[in-house]
Amino acid sequence: MAKRDNLFSLEKVIELQSEQFLSVRTLLIDQKVSNYPIFVFQRPSQTILGKRILDQAQNKEKWNVFITHLEELYHKKVVLEEKLEDFKFQYKNNHDKFCILLIESEEDYSFLFTPIIY
């Protein structure tokens, strides 16, 4: 599946699950787990990061969605120390958006910010 198709597909899931995602994000922040919640979108056969909040069987786009946070991704070396401050800066500048880690393969992943739909 092409990157553009994946982005369109994940936007559909976010649109349908926005309320649940916002609730999970708020919970992590309010319980002081992290100020940097991150949603991981990935297909079934990939490495698990975080806690599953949506199974591929629960959405027709076939995404597994996990919730994690910057601290875990730093600990697992997904975000390297030299990129940590840049990441925090980008996150704070996009505080009104969901932070997504899109994993398309083990070698192809990217961070993006997508609007929260109220």
NORVEN-V519239 format. One record per residue. RES is the residue in three letters. PSI is psi in whole degrees, 0 to 359 (none if undefined). OMEGA is omega in whole degrees, -180 to 180 (* if undefined). NEAR is the number of other ideal C-beta (glycine too) atoms within 8 Angstrom. Layout:
RES/PSI/OMEGA/NEAR ; RES/PSI/OMEGA/NEAR
This chain:
MET/134/-178/5 ; ALA/153/-178/5 ; LYS/317/180/6 ; ARG/318/177/6 ; ASP/320/178/8 ; ASN/319/179/11 ; LEU/317/178/10 ; PHE/317/-180/8 ; SER/315/-179/11 ; LEU/329/175/14 ; GLU/323/177/9 ; LYS/316/180/9 ; VAL/316/180/14 ; ILE/317/179/12 ; GLU/317/-179/8 ; LEU/331/-174/7 ; GLN/11/-173/11 ; SER/317/-178/11 ; GLU/314/178/6 ; GLN/316/-179/9 ; PHE/318/179/14 ; LEU/320/179/10 ; SER/315/179/8 ; VAL/315/179/11 ; ARG/312/-180/12 ; THR/320/179/8 ; LEU/315/179/9 ; LEU/320/-180/12 ; ILE/312/-178/11 ; ASP/324/180/6 ; GLN/7/177/6 ; LYS/32/173/5 ; VAL/315/180/8 ; SER/150/171/10 ; ASN/3/-175/3 ; TYR/63/176/11 ; PRO/143/-178/13 ; ILE/132/176/14 ; PHE/130/180/15 ; VAL/120/176/13 ; PHE/125/179/12 ; GLN/160/177/11 ; ARG/165/-170/10 ; PRO/325/-169/7 ; SER/12/-173/3 ; GLN/171/179/10 ; THR/143/-179/6 ; ILE/128/175/6 ; LEU/119/178/12 ; GLY/201/-178/11 ; LYS/132/-179/6 ; ARG/130/176/9 ; ILE/347/178/10 ; LEU/126/-179/11 ; ASP/151/180/6 ; GLN/329/-180/9 ; ALA/345/-178/4 ; GLN/0/179/5 ; ASN/141/-175/11 ; LYS/350/177/3 ; GLU/351/176/8 ; LYS/37/175/7 ; TRP/139/163/13 ; ASN/133/-180/12 ; VAL/131/180/13 ; PHE/155/172/13 ; ILE/132/177/14 ; THR/196/179/13 ; HIS/166/-176/13 ; LEU/319/-176/13 ; GLU/319/178/8 ; GLU/318/-180/10 ; LEU/328/175/13 ; TYR/314/180/11 ; HIS/323/-179/6 ; LYS/8/176/7 ; LYS/30/171/6 ; VAL/321/173/8 ; VAL/120/-177/9 ; LEU/156/-177/6 ; GLU/320/-178/5 ; GLU/348/179/4 ; LYS/356/-174/8 ; LEU/310/-178/11 ; GLU/322/176/6 ; ASP/318/180/7 ; PHE/313/179/12 ; LYS/319/179/10 ; PHE/311/179/8 ; GLN/320/-179/10 ; TYR/312/-179/11 ; LYS/327/178/7 ; ASN/348/-180/6 ; ASN/34/-175/9 ; HIS/341/-179/6 ; ASP/17/-179/5 ; LYS/160/171/9 ; PHE/137/172/11 ; CYS/126/-176/13 ; ILE/134/167/13 ; LEU/110/-179/15 ; LEU/116/180/13 ; ILE/111/180/14 ; GLU/334/173/10 ; SER/174/-179/7 ; GLU/336/179/6 ; GLU/349/-174/4 ; ASP/101/177/7 ; TYR/155/-179/10 ; SER/153/175/7 ; PHE/143/174/11 ; LEU/161/178/8 ; PHE/132/-178/9 ; THR/143/-176/10 ; PRO/144/172/6 ; ILE/130/-180/10 ; ILE/118/-179/6 ; TYR/none/*/4
